Structure formats: structure tokens, C-alpha cells
Amino acid sequence: MLNVEGIDQYYGGSHTLRGVSLGLRQGECLALLGRNGVGKTTLLKCLMGVLPVARGTITLDGEDVTRLSPHRRAARGMAYVPQGRDIFARLTVEENIVMGMATLPGREARRISGEIYELFPVLRSMLKRRGGDLSGGQQQQLAIARALVAKPRLIILDEPTEGIQPSIIKDIGRVIEMLRARGDIGILLCEQYFDFARELADQFVVLSRGEVVARGGRDEIGGEDVRRHLSV
């Protein structure tokens, strides 16, 4: 589904990504791991077209999307839940969710699927509340719901557990498991916490200083090797 080949990216004089490659199949969850500042969020922004790449290619279902704008990538089935959530604080929960359907045609862009409330039951009772009035964990659930209503083929989650209470982390893990079990969506999960990712991911890619330093499947990559690259 997603194929990334030899991505290089620069920020000023800094070489932030160095020949990064990865692949993700439909129905899989790939965990992108690494400590703060190693280039994880930079890579995700390159995948979505928020940042340009200097070299390399990004393909989605065989189509080269390397030079497409973010909204064109979204229209092709890529959804992004950024670090910090970026919900619209002054809009209601319902309005936030509807904003996520901007790429859908006609009536589909106004009708919220009941599946969203099955995944996030708490949102049904909060539809008229402003997004800024929600707790951090509720905002994270809203951000993921906003991405899912676009019916993506690929969803990119940047640090979904950051600053979230344990009960909500369990809910987010449950949603990722449900999406993975459906088999029709690829999930790219960016995380610092190996224990959370290990329960969910099929494949692992570890970044350090903008480079891939380890990769493998659930049974191929050792926990101690990964933790060595995650510790400060």
C-alpha cells in the first residue's frame, strides 16, 4: 500500500532524514519508533506533503505521490492525526468531525457514520460541546475520529498516547486493534513507547538521527535492541 524509498530531507543546514525507506501493506500496523528529535514527525510530515523531500519517492497503491499537495494526498486516501491533535477548539465536536469529511463527495460529506460512535462512544454525548472544552484524551479521540470519517486507506498517527491518561490509552489501543482487524486500512503508528506499540504492530522501524537503525517483524526484532534506541 505505502512504499517509501530513500527519503532525504533538510531543515536549513541540517540533514534531518537520511535515506529513509519503509513499506506498509494493507491491513498492517507499522510502528515507527525513536526518541524525541530523531526525525519521526519530520518523516510523517513528508509523507503527507506538509514538508518537501529533497530526494526519494513516496508511492501509495503504486501511484507516485511524492510531489502532490497535502489535500491531494488526503483525497487519495491518506489521513493524518498530528502530534498535539490540532482540533478546532472553537468548533463543536460535531463540526470538527464534519470537517474531516471535506474530501468526500456530496451527501457523504455531511453524514457521520455510526461506526465512529461505536469506536468512540464518548463523542456521541459531546457533539454540541466545543472541542476546546474536552480533556486531552477526549480531544485525541476526536482527532482520530475526524481522520477516520474521511474513509482513508492509510491513517498516520503521531504520538497518539502523548500526555493521555491510561484509560484513554487503552481505548485508543482498542480502536487501533479494531481497525487492524478490519484488514482494509494501513496504520502507521509513530510512538516513543515500545510496550504500547508491541501489542499492536506487525512491523517495526526504528529511527535514530534521521536514519533507520533497526527494522523487522514482531518475532524478528528484540525488545532490548529497540529500547536501547528509545532510552535518553
MDAnalysis code that builds the backbone (N, CA, C; Angstrom):
import MDAnalysis as mda
import numpy as np

u = mda.Universe.empty(696, n_residues=232, atom_resindex=np.repeat(np.arange(232), 3), trajectory=True)
u.add_TopologyAttr("name", ["N", "CA", "C"] * 232)
u.add_TopologyAttr("resid", np.arange(1, 233))
u.add_TopologyAttr("resname", ["MET", "LEU", "ASN", "VAL", "GLU", "GLY", "ILE", "ASP", "GLN", "TYR", "TYR", "GLY", "GLY", "SER", "HIS", "THR", "LEU", "ARG", "GLY", "VAL", "SER", "LEU", "GLY", "LEU", "ARG", "GLN", "GLY", "GLU", "CYS", "LEU", "ALA", "LEU", "LEU", "GLY", "ARG", "ASN", "GLY", "VAL", "GLY", "LYS", "THR", "THR", "LEU", "LEU", "LYS", "CYS", "LEU", "MET", "GLY", "VAL", "LEU", "PRO", "VAL", "ALA", "ARG", "GLY", "THR", "ILE", "THR", "LEU", "ASP", "GLY", "GLU", "ASP", "VAL", "THR", "ARG", "LEU", "SER", "PRO", "HIS", "ARG", "ARG", "ALA", "ALA", "ARG", "GLY", "MET", "ALA", "TYR", "VAL", "PRO", "GLN", "GLY", "ARG", "ASP", "ILE", "PHE", "ALA", "ARG", "LEU", "THR", "VAL", "GLU", "GLU", "ASN", "ILE", "VAL", "MET", "GLY", "MET", "ALA", "THR", "LEU", "PRO", "GLY", "ARG", "GLU", "ALA", "ARG", "ARG", "ILE", "SER", "GLY", "GLU", "ILE", "TYR", "GLU", "LEU", "PHE", "PRO", "VAL", "LEU", "ARG", "SER", "MET", "LEU", "LYS", "ARG", "ARG", "GLY", "GLY", "ASP", "LEU", "SER", "GLY", "GLY", "GLN", "GLN", "GLN", "GLN", "LEU", "ALA", "ILE", "ALA", "ARG", "ALA", "LEU", "VAL", "ALA", "LYS", "PRO", "ARG", "LEU", "ILE", "ILE", "LEU", "ASP", "GLU", "PRO", "THR", "GLU", "GLY", "ILE", "GLN", "PRO", "SER", "ILE", "ILE", "LYS", "ASP", "ILE", "GLY", "ARG", "VAL", "ILE", "GLU", "MET", "LEU", "ARG", "ALA", "ARG", "GLY", "ASP", "ILE", "GLY", "ILE", "LEU", "LEU", "CYS", "GLU", "GLN", "TYR", "PHE", "ASP", "PHE", "ALA", "ARG", "GLU", "LEU", "ALA", "ASP", "GLN", "PHE", "VAL", "VAL", "LEU", "SER", "ARG", "GLY", "GLU", "VAL", "VAL", "ALA", "ARG", "GLY", "GLY", "ARG", "ASP", "GLU", "ILE", "GLY", "GLY", "GLU", "ASP", "VAL", "ARG", "ARG", "HIS", "LEU", "SER", "VAL"])
u.atoms.positions = np.array([
    [0.826, -1.204, 0.000],
    [0.000, 0.000, 0.000],
    [0.864, 1.259, 0.000],
    [1.737, 1.380, 0.989],
    [2.634, 2.532, 1.103],
    [4.061, 2.060, 0.916],
    [4.792, 2.743, 0.037],
    [6.199, 2.418, -0.182],
    [7.016, 3.700, -0.180],
    [7.989, 3.767, 0.709],
    [8.852, 4.930, 0.858],
    [10.274, 4.492, 0.530],
    [10.900, 5.174, -0.425],
    [12.228, 4.770, -0.885],
    [13.223, 5.919, -0.790],
    [14.213, 5.783, 0.073],
    [15.374, 6.663, 0.100],
    [15.067, 8.129, 0.335],
    [14.223, 8.425, 1.333],
    [13.829, 9.815, 1.578],
    [14.962, 10.582, 2.278],
    [15.349, 11.694, 1.669],
    [16.259, 12.664, 2.285],
    [15.500, 13.966, 2.478],
    [15.745, 14.616, 3.614],
    [15.111, 15.903, 3.880],
    [16.068, 16.776, 4.668],
    [16.026, 18.082, 4.373],
    [16.917, 19.038, 5.026],
    [16.086, 20.131, 5.690],
    [16.567, 20.594, 6.838],
    [15.972, 21.748, 7.502],
    [17.103, 22.745, 7.715],
    [17.118, 23.791, 6.871],
    [18.264, 24.700, 6.894],
    [19.514, 23.931, 6.507],
    [20.511, 23.976, 7.358],
    [21.741, 23.244, 7.077],
    [21.765, 21.850, 7.664],
    [20.677, 21.431, 8.314],
    [20.634, 20.121, 8.968],
    [20.053, 19.067, 8.024],
    [20.720, 17.935, 7.975],
    [20.248, 16.797, 7.188],
    [19.358, 15.960, 8.092],
    [18.036, 16.201, 8.075],
    [17.136, 15.652, 9.084],
    [16.706, 14.217, 8.807],
    [16.587, 13.823, 7.545],
    [16.274, 12.449, 7.181],
    [17.312, 11.969, 6.179],
    [17.813, 10.750, 6.416],
    [18.917, 10.230, 5.615],
    [18.556, 8.873, 5.013],
    [18.096, 8.896, 3.781],
    [17.823, 7.657, 3.058],
    [16.809, 6.747, 3.722],
    [15.740, 7.310, 4.246],
    [14.743, 6.520, 4.969],
    [13.852, 5.750, 3.992],
    [13.716, 4.454, 4.238],
    [12.840, 3.607, 3.428],
    [11.974, 2.762, 4.353],
    [10.736, 2.541, 3.934],
    [9.841, 1.642, 4.671],
    [8.681, 1.253, 3.768],
    [8.012, 0.181, 4.144],
    [6.854, -0.274, 3.388],
    [5.754, -0.747, 4.323],
    [4.518, -0.538, 3.919],
    [3.367, -0.896, 4.742],
    [2.301, -1.529, 3.855],
    [1.851, -2.724, 4.251],
    [0.802, -3.417, 3.500],
    [-0.582, -3.062, 4.033],
    [-1.573, -3.226, 3.184],
    [-2.963, -3.044, 3.605],
    [-3.278, -4.022, 4.725],
    [-3.943, -3.518, 5.772],
    [-4.305, -4.361, 6.895],
    [-3.231, -4.519, 7.943],
    [-2.072, -3.913, 7.721],
    [-0.980, -3.992, 8.678],
    [-0.898, -2.736, 9.539],
    [-0.253, -2.894, 10.696],
    [0.141, -1.756, 11.518],
    [1.658, -1.740, 11.595],
    [2.256, -0.644, 11.173],
    [3.701, -0.462, 11.245],
    [4.004, 0.574, 12.310],
    [4.863, 0.233, 13.267],
    [5.244, 1.156, 14.336],
    [6.561, 1.832, 13.970],
    [6.548, 3.157, 13.962],
    [7.747, 3.961, 13.757],
    [8.206, 4.441, 15.124],
    [9.359, 3.968, 15.563],
    [9.830, 4.204, 16.920],
    [11.101, 5.038, 16.935],
    [11.314, 5.739, 18.035],
    [12.529, 6.540, 18.209],
    [12.301, 7.589, 19.276],
    [13.381, 8.023, 19.892],
    [13.254, 9.045, 20.928],
    [12.934, 10.395, 20.296],
    [12.659, 11.389, 21.105],
    [12.352, 12.737, 20.621],
    [13.508, 13.291, 19.804],
    [13.158, 13.978, 18.700],
    [14.155, 14.701, 17.927],
    [14.933, 13.893, 16.916],
    [14.502, 12.639, 16.638],
    [15.265, 11.818, 15.692],
    [14.714, 11.901, 14.273],
    [13.576, 12.614, 14.085],
    [13.045, 12.785, 12.736],
    [11.728, 12.094, 12.463],
    [11.092, 11.527, 13.493],
    [9.834, 10.795, 13.264],
    [8.743, 11.706, 12.709],
    [8.488, 12.826, 13.389],
    [7.435, 13.736, 12.933],
    [7.801, 14.357, 11.586],
    [9.077, 14.648, 11.378],
    [9.518, 15.164, 10.074],
    [9.177, 14.183, 8.964],
    [9.424, 12.899, 9.198],
    [9.100, 11.883, 8.194],
    [7.602, 11.848, 7.919],
    [6.785, 11.896, 8.963],
    [5.336, 11.853, 8.765],
    [4.851, 13.056, 7.966],
    [5.421, 14.232, 8.251],
    [5.032, 15.428, 7.505],
    [5.473, 15.334, 6.045],
    [6.589, 14.667, 5.793],
    [6.997, 14.432, 4.404],
    [6.023, 13.485, 3.705],
    [5.570, 12.464, 4.422],
    [4.622, 11.519, 3.826],
    [3.324, 12.213, 3.437],
    [2.901, 13.200, 4.246],
    [1.648, 13.908, 3.969],
    [1.838, 15.118, 3.060],
    [3.064, 15.460, 2.708],
    [3.297, 16.601, 1.821],
    [3.356, 17.929, 2.530],
    [3.366, 17.920, 3.862],
    [3.489, 19.166, 4.621],
    [4.901, 19.719, 4.498],
    [5.889, 18.819, 4.421],
    [7.281, 19.192, 4.181],
    [7.738, 18.552, 2.873],
    [8.570, 19.265, 2.087],
    [9.070, 18.676, 0.843],
    [10.222, 17.715, 1.117],
    [10.449, 16.795, 0.195],
    [11.606, 15.905, 0.287],
    [12.646, 16.353, -0.734],
    [13.901, 16.195, -0.366],
    [14.985, 16.563, -1.285],
    [15.246, 15.445, -2.289],
    [15.172, 14.210, -1.819],
    [15.361, 13.037, -2.672],
    [14.463, 11.917, -2.179],
    [14.226, 10.964, -3.085],
    [13.430, 9.807, -2.713],
    [12.023, 9.863, -3.272],
    [11.283, 8.762, -3.091],
    [9.921, 8.663, -3.623],
    [8.966, 8.105, -2.570],
    [7.708, 8.526, -2.689],
    [6.629, 8.037, -1.839],
    [5.515, 7.568, -2.776],
    [5.146, 6.304, -2.692],
    [4.069, 5.790, -3.534],
    [2.964, 5.212, -2.666],
    [1.731, 5.423, -3.111],
    [0.537, 4.896, -2.440],
    [-0.227, 4.059, -3.452],
    [-0.356, 2.768, -3.173],
    [-1.007, 1.843, -4.110],
    [-0.435, 1.980, -5.512],
    [0.878, 2.118, -5.594],
    [1.562, 2.181, -6.881],
    [1.606, 3.546, -7.531],
    [0.913, 4.541, -6.967],
    [0.916, 5.889, -7.525],
    [1.965, 6.747, -6.822],
    [2.788, 7.414, -7.595],
    [3.802, 8.301, -7.029],
    [3.115, 9.575, -6.519],
    [3.163, 9.786, -5.208],
    [2.521, 10.964, -4.617],
    [3.560, 11.941, -4.046],
    [4.820, 11.737, -4.390],
    [5.920, 12.488, -3.770],
    [5.737, 13.992, -3.879],
    [5.207, 14.462, -4.989],
    [5.098, 15.907, -5.217],
    [3.662, 16.422, -5.080],
    [2.762, 15.584, -4.643],
    [1.384, 16.034, -4.507],
    [1.217, 16.895, -3.252],
    [0.256, 17.817, -3.300],
    [-0.051, 18.656, -2.141],
    [-0.749, 17.813, -1.072],
    [-0.766, 18.290, 0.184],
    [-1.424, 17.527, 1.247],
    [-2.892, 17.209, 0.947],
    [-3.646, 18.175, 0.396],
    [-5.072, 17.900, 0.181],
    [-5.285, 16.866, -0.921],
    [-4.367, 16.796, -1.882],
    [-4.491, 15.774, -2.917],
    [-4.147, 14.387, -2.350],
    [-3.206, 14.348, -1.443],
    [-2.901, 13.068, -0.790],
    [-4.084, 12.618, 0.067],
    [-4.709, 13.577, 0.752],
    [-5.891, 13.239, 1.548],
    [-7.001, 12.683, 0.660],
    [-7.184, 13.286, -0.512],
    [-8.225, 12.826, -1.436],
    [-7.938, 11.426, -1.961],
    [-6.676, 11.018, -1.947],
    [-6.291, 9.684, -2.404],
    [-6.306, 8.649, -1.280],
    [-6.708, 9.075, -0.077],
    [-6.906, 8.101, 0.978],
    [-5.897, 8.130, 2.102],
    [-5.111, 9.213, 2.219],
    [-4.162, 9.342, 3.317],
    [-4.746, 10.262, 4.388],
    [-4.729, 9.819, 5.630],
    [-5.238, 10.619, 6.749],
    [-4.142, 10.758, 7.793],
    [-4.108, 11.907, 8.455],
    [-3.009, 12.238, 9.369],
    [-3.571, 12.799, 10.666],
    [-3.191, 12.195, 11.783],
    [-3.526, 12.713, 13.106],
    [-2.232, 13.249, 13.705],
    [-2.039, 14.568, 13.712],
    [-0.740, 15.124, 14.093],
    [-0.499, 15.079, 15.594],
    [0.759, 15.184, 15.949],
    [1.115, 15.319, 17.354],
    [0.502, 16.620, 17.884],
    [-0.132, 16.548, 19.051],
    [-0.809, 17.733, 19.580],
    [-2.252, 17.852, 19.143],
    [-2.691, 16.930, 18.246],
    [-4.106, 16.765, 17.861],
    [-4.632, 17.814, 16.887],
    [-4.363, 19.117, 17.138],
    [-4.780, 20.181, 16.213],
    [-6.282, 20.161, 15.898],
    [-7.089, 19.936, 16.898],
    [-8.536, 20.073, 16.669],
    [-8.892, 21.553, 16.602],
    [-10.101, 21.847, 16.134],
    [-10.591, 23.221, 16.071],
    [-11.293, 23.530, 17.394],
    [-10.620, 24.292, 18.255],
    [-11.083, 24.476, 19.631],
    [-12.431, 25.182, 19.719],
    [-12.727, 26.088, 18.784],
    [-13.955, 26.877, 18.865],
    [-15.126, 26.219, 18.135],
    [-14.849, 25.156, 17.391],
    [-15.927, 24.410, 16.733],
    [-16.430, 23.316, 17.671],
    [-17.664, 22.896, 17.463],
    [-18.204, 21.804, 18.265],
    [-17.558, 20.480, 17.843],
    [-17.774, 19.472, 18.652],
    [-17.294, 18.136, 18.318],
    [-17.859, 17.689, 16.973],
    [-19.151, 17.905, 16.786],
    [-19.782, 17.516, 15.525],
    [-19.174, 18.269, 14.347],
    [-18.935, 19.560, 14.492],
    [-18.347, 20.354, 13.407],
    [-16.924, 19.905, 13.122],
    [-16.173, 19.547, 14.142],
    [-14.828, 19.015, 13.936],
    [-14.866, 17.740, 13.099],
    [-15.793, 16.847, 13.444],
    [-15.889, 15.584, 12.706],
    [-16.274, 15.839, 11.248],
    [-17.247, 16.724, 11.036],
    [-17.689, 17.019, 9.668],
    [-16.547, 17.615, 8.836],
    [-15.684, 18.403, 9.472],
    [-14.533, 18.957, 8.753],
    [-13.658, 17.854, 8.158],
    [-13.617, 16.707, 8.822],
    [-12.819, 15.601, 8.319],
    [-13.351, 14.976, 7.053],
    [-14.594, 15.278, 6.697],
    [-15.217, 14.676, 5.515],
    [-15.129, 15.571, 4.280],
    [-14.267, 16.583, 4.336],
    [-14.202, 17.561, 3.244],
    [-13.824, 16.937, 1.902],
    [-13.111, 15.804, 1.924],
    [-12.692, 15.186, 0.664],
    [-13.741, 14.244, 0.086],
    [-14.839, 14.002, 0.819],
    [-15.863, 13.079, 0.352],
    [-16.870, 13.803, -0.545],
    [-17.500, 13.080, -1.465],
    [-18.452, 13.712, -2.381],
    [-19.828, 13.919, -1.771],
    [-20.504, 14.996, -2.176],
    [-21.915, 15.228, -1.922],
    [-22.402, 14.971, -0.520],
    [-23.464, 14.167, -0.421],
    [-24.108, 13.911, 0.861],
    [-23.191, 13.169, 1.836],
    [-22.238, 12.405, 1.304],
    [-21.319, 11.680, 2.180],
    [-20.540, 12.635, 3.071],
    [-20.366, 13.869, 2.602],
    [-19.573, 14.839, 3.348],
    [-20.344, 15.467, 4.504],
    [-21.597, 15.040, 4.707],
    [-22.392, 15.618, 5.797],
    [-22.957, 14.573, 6.752],
    [-22.837, 13.297, 6.400],
    [-23.432, 12.238, 7.208],
    [-22.340, 11.485, 7.962],
    [-22.388, 11.569, 9.284],
    [-21.390, 10.910, 10.119],
    [-21.758, 9.437, 10.282],
    [-20.838, 8.564, 9.954],
    [-21.083, 7.124, 10.057],
    [-21.271, 6.720, 11.516],
    [-22.222, 5.824, 11.748],
    [-22.457, 5.327, 13.090],
    [-21.266, 4.560, 13.649],
    [-20.398, 4.064, 12.758],
    [-19.206, 3.338, 13.212],
    [-18.314, 4.213, 14.091],
    [-18.312, 5.529, 13.823],
    [-17.480, 6.442, 14.612],
    [-17.900, 6.408, 16.074],
    [-19.191, 6.332, 16.325],
    [-19.674, 6.292, 17.706],
    [-19.466, 4.924, 18.342],
    [-19.362, 3.883, 17.515],
    [-19.011, 2.562, 18.049],
    [-17.557, 2.544, 18.489],
    [-16.697, 3.225, 17.721],
    [-15.279, 3.291, 18.078],
    [-15.042, 4.235, 19.247],
    [-15.783, 5.354, 19.261],
    [-15.591, 6.384, 20.285],
    [-16.951, 6.758, 20.895],
    [-17.500, 5.911, 21.753],
    [-18.833, 6.171, 22.308],
    [-18.951, 7.504, 23.029],
    [-17.861, 7.973, 23.647],
    [-17.920, 9.211, 24.425],
    [-18.280, 10.411, 23.562],
    [-17.958, 10.363, 22.271],
    [-18.188, 11.518, 21.402],
    [-19.674, 11.748, 21.128],
    [-20.479, 10.697, 21.156],
    [-21.907, 10.841, 20.848],
    [-22.596, 11.803, 21.814],
    [-22.179, 11.769, 23.082],
    [-22.820, 12.624, 24.083],
    [-22.203, 14.020, 24.147],
    [-21.206, 14.268, 23.310],
    [-20.493, 15.548, 23.357],
    [-20.570, 16.321, 22.056],
    [-21.476, 15.955, 21.175],
    [-21.487, 16.522, 19.832],
    [-21.614, 18.038, 19.823],
    [-22.346, 18.614, 20.779],
    [-22.582, 20.055, 20.782],
    [-21.578, 20.823, 21.652],
    [-20.663, 20.111, 22.286],
    [-19.638, 20.778, 23.090],
    [-18.504, 21.264, 22.194],
    [-17.881, 22.361, 22.576],
    [-16.751, 22.873, 21.805],
    [-15.539, 21.979, 22.015],
    [-14.775, 21.817, 20.962],
    [-13.605, 20.956, 21.039],
    [-12.624, 21.381, 22.114],
    [-12.507, 22.690, 22.324],
    [-11.571, 23.194, 23.310],
    [-11.963, 22.892, 24.736],
    [-13.220, 22.472, 24.954],
    [-13.691, 22.158, 26.302],
    [-13.446, 20.699, 26.679],
    [-12.974, 19.893, 25.742],
    [-12.740, 18.480, 26.003],
    [-11.397, 18.285, 26.714],
    [-11.277, 17.169, 27.428],
    [-9.990, 16.813, 28.019],
    [-9.011, 16.411, 26.918],
    [-7.738, 16.301, 27.274],
    [-6.735, 15.920, 26.277],
    [-7.026, 14.571, 25.653],
    [-7.439, 13.609, 26.469],
    [-7.755, 12.293, 25.935],
    [-8.962, 12.313, 25.017],
    [-9.986, 13.086, 25.380],
    [-11.164, 13.204, 24.522],
    [-10.824, 13.907, 23.216],
    [-9.955, 14.922, 23.278],
    [-9.518, 15.592, 22.056],
    [-8.763, 14.630, 21.147],
    [-7.971, 13.735, 21.737],
    [-7.248, 12.764, 20.915],
    [-8.216, 11.823, 20.215],
    [-9.235, 11.388, 20.926],
    [-10.244, 10.536, 20.296],
    [-10.969, 11.289, 19.181],
    [-11.250, 12.567, 19.411],
    [-11.900, 13.385, 18.385],
    [-11.008, 13.531, 17.159],
    [-9.715, 13.734, 17.370],
    [-8.784, 13.890, 16.242],
    [-8.728, 12.618, 15.403],
    [-8.727, 11.456, 16.057],
    [-8.703, 10.195, 15.310],
    [-10.029, 9.990, 14.582],
    [-11.133, 10.313, 15.253],
    [-12.452, 10.197, 14.606],
    [-12.528, 11.094, 13.380],
    [-12.017, 12.321, 13.496],
    [-12.032, 13.269, 12.371],
    [-11.274, 12.709, 11.179],
    [-10.181, 11.990, 11.447],
    [-9.410, 11.386, 10.356],
    [-10.148, 10.193, 9.746],
    [-10.795, 9.404, 10.570],
    [-11.432, 8.176, 10.079],
    [-12.680, 8.436, 9.253],
    [-13.397, 9.539, 9.495],
    [-14.617, 9.788, 8.719],
    [-14.312, 10.056, 7.253],
    [-13.053, 10.338, 6.928],
    [-12.670, 10.529, 5.529],
    [-12.527, 9.204, 4.781],
    [-12.760, 8.085, 5.487],
    [-12.668, 6.736, 4.908],
    [-11.297, 6.496, 4.282],
    [-10.225, 6.704, 5.050],
    [-8.880, 6.577, 4.477],
    [-8.474, 5.130, 4.254],
    [-7.519, 4.952, 3.341],
    [-6.881, 3.651, 3.165],
    [-5.630, 3.556, 4.022],
    [-5.104, 4.722, 4.423],
    [-3.920, 4.782, 5.268],
    [-4.142, 5.857, 6.321],
    [-3.929, 5.510, 7.596],
    [-4.014, 6.506, 8.654],
    [-2.672, 6.579, 9.362],
    [-2.189, 7.801, 9.554],
    [-0.899, 8.070, 10.187],
    [-1.164, 8.718, 11.540],
    [-0.690, 8.076, 12.600],
    [-0.924, 8.545, 13.967],
    [0.408, 8.965, 14.582],
    [0.529, 10.239, 14.934],
    [1.772, 10.759, 15.502],
    [1.632, 10.893, 17.020],
    [2.277, 9.990, 17.743],
    [2.308, 10.006, 19.214],
    [0.900, 10.110, 19.824],
    [-0.006, 9.184, 19.491],
    [-1.382, 9.302, 19.998],
    [-1.504, 9.128, 21.506],
    [-0.471, 8.595, 22.171],
    [-0.567, 8.387, 23.621],
    [0.086, 9.508, 24.422],
    [0.650, 10.499, 23.748],
    [1.389, 11.542, 24.462],
    [0.457, 12.363, 25.364],
    [0.774, 12.411, 26.651],
    [0.010, 13.222, 27.594],
    [-1.402, 12.745, 27.847],
    [-1.676, 11.471, 27.591],
    [-3.033, 10.937, 27.705],
    [-3.127, 10.027, 28.927],
    [-4.256, 10.086, 29.632],
    [-4.445, 9.251, 30.804],
    [-4.544, 7.775, 30.410],
    [-4.111, 6.869, 31.301],
    [-4.039, 5.436, 30.961],
    [-5.339, 4.844, 30.428],
    [-6.487, 5.256, 30.958],
    [-7.753, 4.674, 30.498],
    [-8.008, 5.010, 29.031],
    [-7.650, 6.226, 28.616],
    [-7.845, 6.624, 27.217],
    [-6.828, 5.926, 26.321],
    [-5.602, 5.715, 26.824],
    [-4.600, 4.972, 26.058],
    [-5.123, 3.579, 25.723],
    [-5.790, 2.931, 26.686],
    [-6.379, 1.620, 26.427],
    [-7.465, 1.711, 25.360],
    [-8.273, 2.766, 25.404],
    [-9.328, 2.943, 24.400],
    [-8.728, 3.142, 23.007],
    [-7.650, 3.930, 22.928],
    [-7.004, 4.165, 21.640],
    [-6.383, 2.872, 21.117],
    [-5.761, 2.096, 22.006],
    [-5.223, 0.802, 21.602],
    [-6.311, -0.130, 21.088],
    [-7.473, -0.107, 21.749],
    [-8.596, -0.937, 21.304],
    [-9.054, -0.539, 19.910],
    [-9.119, 0.769, 19.634],
    [-9.539, 1.241, 18.313],
    [-8.540, 0.808, 17.244],
    [-7.243, 0.929, 17.533],
    [-6.222, 0.510, 16.565],
    [-6.342, -0.983, 16.285],
    [-6.584, -1.788, 17.313],
    [-6.772, -3.227, 17.120],
    [-7.978, -3.511, 16.235],
    [-9.071, -2.769, 16.444],
    [-10.276, -2.974, 15.646],
    [-10.030, -2.606, 14.190],
    [-9.334, -1.500, 13.952],
    [-9.039, -1.092, 12.583],
    [-8.134, -2.106, 11.892],
    [-7.152, -2.592, 12.619],
    [-6.238, -3.598, 12.066],
    [-6.980, -4.877, 11.724],
    [-7.917, -5.267, 12.596],
    [-8.668, -6.499, 12.363],
    [-9.570, -6.399, 11.136],
    [-10.004, -5.178, 10.796],
    [-10.844, -4.990, 9.609],
    [-10.117, -5.391, 8.337],
    [-8.809, -5.123, 8.288],
    [-7.993, -5.560, 7.162],
    [-8.025, -4.686, 5.934],
    [-8.741, -3.541, 5.983],
    [-8.860, -2.715, 4.781],
    [-8.136, -1.377, 4.909],
    [-7.344, -1.202, 5.963],
    [-6.676, 0.075, 6.186],
    [-5.253, -0.191, 6.685],
    [-4.307, 0.600, 6.211],
    [-2.953, 0.538, 6.729],
    [-2.785, 1.561, 7.846],
    [-2.043, 1.186, 8.882],
    [-1.864, 2.056, 10.047],
    [-0.380, 2.287, 10.269],
    [0.028, 3.546, 10.235],
    [1.402, 3.916, 10.557],
    [1.371, 4.613, 11.912],
    [1.908, 3.941, 12.926],
    [1.837, 4.393, 14.307],
    [3.204, 4.886, 14.750],
    [3.311, 6.185, 14.984],
    [4.558, 6.782, 15.463],
    [4.506, 6.826, 16.982],
    [5.498, 6.218, 17.644],
    [5.456, 6.084, 19.101],
    [6.851, 6.175, 19.713],
    [6.893, 6.611, 20.981],
    [8.098, 6.520, 21.792],
    [8.073, 5.291, 22.687],
    [6.859, 4.776, 22.939],
    [6.697, 3.736, 23.943],
    [6.562, 2.365, 23.276],
    [7.610, 1.574, 23.405],
    [7.668, 0.276, 22.735],
    [6.594, -0.674, 23.259],
    [6.323, -0.654, 24.563],
    [5.353, -1.587, 25.122],
    [3.960, -1.395, 24.513],
    [3.569, -0.129, 24.261],
    [2.277, 0.135, 23.628],
    [2.294, -0.352, 22.182],
    [3.355, -0.013, 21.454],
    [3.439, -0.383, 20.045],
    [3.551, -1.888, 19.851],
    [4.250, -2.560, 20.759],
    [4.484, -4.003, 20.611],
    [3.188, -4.791, 20.607],
    [2.175, -4.299, 21.326],
    [0.893, -5.005, 21.391],
    [0.074, -4.861, 20.112],
    [0.433, -3.893, 19.266],
    [-0.421, -3.534, 18.138],
    [0.214, -3.761, 16.772],
    [1.531, -3.617, 16.685],
    [2.188, -3.533, 15.377],
    [2.582, -4.905, 14.824],
    [2.552, -5.006, 13.492],
    [3.060, -6.180, 12.786],
    [4.526, -5.999, 12.416],
    [4.893, -4.745, 12.095],
    [6.251, -4.424, 11.682],
    [6.760, -3.235, 12.496],
    [8.087, -3.148, 12.647],
    [8.707, -2.073, 13.405],
    [9.848, -1.460, 12.605],
    [9.917, -0.128, 12.647],
    [11.042, 0.620, 12.076],
    [11.522, 1.583, 13.151],
    [12.825, 1.557, 13.438],
    [13.389, 2.405, 14.486],
    [14.296, 3.450, 13.849],
    [14.042, 4.720, 14.193],
    [14.851, 5.834, 13.689],
    [15.803, 6.325, 14.768],
    [16.996, 6.736, 14.337],
    [17.943, 7.425, 15.206],
    [18.736, 8.391, 14.347],
    [18.707, 9.667, 14.720],
    [19.414, 10.723, 13.986],
    [19.064, 10.722, 12.506],
    [17.772, 10.529, 12.230],
    [17.292, 10.612, 10.856],
    [17.531, 9.394, 9.995],
    [18.040, 8.310, 10.581],
    [18.324, 7.097, 9.826],
    [17.583, 5.911, 10.425],
    [17.268, 4.947, 9.579],
    [16.706, 3.684, 10.061],
    [17.844, 2.852, 10.629],
    [17.739, 2.517, 11.920],
    [18.802, 1.748, 12.578],
    [18.358, 0.333, 12.918],
    [17.072, 0.051, 12.831],
    [16.571, -1.302, 13.068],
    [15.210, -1.432, 12.417],
    [14.901, -2.622, 11.962],
    [13.590, -2.916, 11.384],
    [13.334, -4.410, 11.482],
    [12.052, -4.768, 11.439],
    [11.710, -6.179, 11.457],
    [10.297, -6.415, 11.917],
    [9.868, -7.671, 11.836],
    [8.550, -8.060, 12.285],
    [8.518, -8.284, 13.782],
    [7.340, -8.609, 14.260],
    [7.122, -8.793, 15.700],
    [8.075, -9.845, 16.278],
    [8.333, -10.913, 15.520],
    [9.184, -12.001, 16.017],
    [10.646, -11.833, 15.608],
    [10.949, -10.767, 14.876],
    [12.311, -10.599, 14.358],
    [13.117, -9.552, 15.097],
    [12.444, -8.659, 15.789],
    [13.131, -7.531, 16.405],
    [13.069, -7.672, 17.927],
    [14.202, -7.530, 18.579],
    [14.279, -7.731, 20.015],
    [13.932, -6.491, 20.808],
    [13.221, -6.677, 21.907],
    [12.815, -5.554, 22.738],
    [13.982, -4.767, 23.292],
    [15.047, -5.461, 23.679],
    [16.202, -4.763, 24.251],
    [16.895, -3.906, 23.204],
    [16.968, -4.409, 21.965],
    [17.577, -3.617, 20.885],
    [16.793, -2.342, 20.634],
    [15.470, -2.449, 20.643],
    [14.628, -1.275, 20.420],
    [14.767, -0.292, 21.572],
    [14.686, -0.775, 22.808],
    [14.755, 0.108, 23.975],
    [16.076, 0.857, 24.041],
    [17.113, 0.268, 23.536],
    [18.426, 0.947, 23.520],
    [18.350, 2.222, 22.704],
    [17.541, 2.238, 21.663],
    [17.409, 3.420, 20.798],
    [16.331, 4.369, 21.299],
    [15.541, 3.941, 22.282],
    [14.492, 4.791, 22.811],
    [14.897, 5.471, 24.102],
    [15.872, 4.918, 24.799],
    [16.294, 5.496, 26.076],
    [17.062, 6.773, 25.860],
    [16.956, 7.709, 26.804],
    [17.620, 9.009, 26.692],
    [19.083, 8.862, 27.056],
])
